[in-house]
Amino acid sequence: MDALAPMRAHGPLKTSRMSETAYEAIEGAIVRCELPPGTPLVDRQLSEALGVSRTPIRDAMQSLESAGLAVRVRGRYSVAGFDVDDVRELYQVRRLLEPAGLENLAQTWDEEIVGELAGFFEEAPRPGPPGPYEEYLVRDHAFHKRIVSLTGNSRLKRFYAVNEKQIHRIRHYLAPGYEGRMTEVVSEHTDVCEAIGRKDLTAARTALIGHLEAGEATMIKFLAQQQESTEG
C-alpha cells in the first residue's frame, strides 16, 4: 500500500468525514492506477496505511463498490478491472456527450470560450519519450470535461461525472500504451482546437469524434496486448 499515505487531520474528524477522506485517498490511488486492477483491498492493510480505524475503510469500500471502482467476491474487495465492453461503453458515452457541448457552443460562438478552447493546449507540455505524460493527461482530462460543461445541461454534466473517474482511470492505464501514439494525440487535439478557433462546427465535431474513436481503438488494442501477455 505504498500508494497511500496516512491521513493528517486538523482536529478531531467525525466518522463520516473520515470515511469520505479514506474514500478520496483510495479512489485517487485507483484512478491513478497506483492500485492497479485486481489489487486486493484489505481493510487491515488500508487502515494501517491511512492511519485510521477499519470502520471508515469499510464505509469507503462500499462507496467504491457503488462507484464501480471496487468489486466484492465472497466478502473480499479488490480493485475492479475493466474489459473491452467497458471501454466501448465509456467511449460511446463520450461520443454522445462531448459533441453536444460543441453544438451548444456553436449557437453563439462566445468569443471568450472560443479563445479559451482554441488555445487550450498552448501551455501544455509536449509529451514524448520519455515525456511528461502525467501533466499532459491532466490537461487532456480538463479539455474534455470543459467541452461537456458547454452543454449547460446539469443532468448531462452529472451523468458525465459518474463516468469521469472511470474515464480518468483508463487514461492513466493507457499512458504506457500511448508511447507510440502521443504525436497523433497532440495532432488530434490541435485539429479540434483549430476548428473551434475557426468556428467550424462540422470540422470540430468530426475531429473530436475521430479523436475519441482513435483513443478507443488504441485502448482496446492495448488491453488485448495486456491479456496476451498475461496468458503467455
Helices and strands as residue ranges (DSSP letters): H 15-31, E 40-41, H 43-50, H 54-66, E 70-73, E 76-79, H 84-105, H 111-118, H 133-149, H 154-174, G 175-180, H 182-197, H 201-231
